[in-house]
């Protein structure tokens, strides 16, 4: 095949053929280059390596302004522009990550398909990486909140409150100052009785609407007819209303 050196291109790129062979003034195909406005040929510039990805990581995707790679354990990032997401097998947490077969943003989060070594049930695991919000000092978080460290370590943390040792609210239960109760539906707070009214203070028949700001109080009224008496044919006397007042506290 005869070679020709081109310094200028008059006809650009064309697949048309003239009699006698290819034209010296046109290019049939051009790889990794382009024709300038001055009809000269320039090589297409290449890319430069700007980040060294941490060893032991797999896959690569660009998401939310950072290069995201994956590992099965916490690994320190080598660059502020490189973020490491930790993927652990659901039944074999120590299984090493073999390969990332797919990673792409989907509905605001990364959808990832990972393959693990030494785990066959399942071998391929699908993830939808909900990152959670960055932890902030002094902020109140409620049960179920998903947060991640300010520096980022590839993990997200789900908040669970500790209700062990506390008695859930129930109707018609005797109350005394200092009693501590928690709502039947966990909201992250415990409530301490700070004041009662009446000789036989008790909880009401309907659970109060619990405040969720530290330091707030809630009143619980109970109008109960002879709650501690026995069933008789006599008409029971109606005692004065009994009232409890609770103060909030974190559980």
Number of C-alpha atoms within 10 A of each C-alpha: 3 3 5 7 6 12 10 17 17 14 12 18 15 13 10 10 10 8 6 6 7 14 15 14 14 17 20 13 10 12 7 9 12 15 18 12 7 9 14 14 18 12 11 11 8 6 6 6 5 8 12 10 18 18 11 14 21 20 16 18 16 15 15 10 9 14 17 22 23 25 23 22 21 15 18 14 18 14 14 10 13 20 26 27 23 19 24 19 22 12 10 15 12 15 19 19 23 19 17 20 13 15 21 15 15 11 8 12 15 19 17 20 16 23 21 22 15 13 18 10 11 13 14 17 16 16 14 16 18 13 17 15 14 13 16 12 5 6 7 12 16 17 14 14 13 18 19 18 15 10 9 16 17 23 17 19 15 12 14 16 15 13 16 7 8 15 14 14 19 17 12 16 13 13 21 17 14 13 14 21 21 22 20 11 8 17 19 21 23 23 27 18 20 16 16 19 16 12 10 19 22 26 23 21 15 13 13 14 10 19 16 17 12 14 12 13 18 16 16 18 19 19 16 18 14 14 13 9 8 8 9 7 6 6 9 13 8 11 14 14 16 20 20 23 18 25 21 23 18 16 16
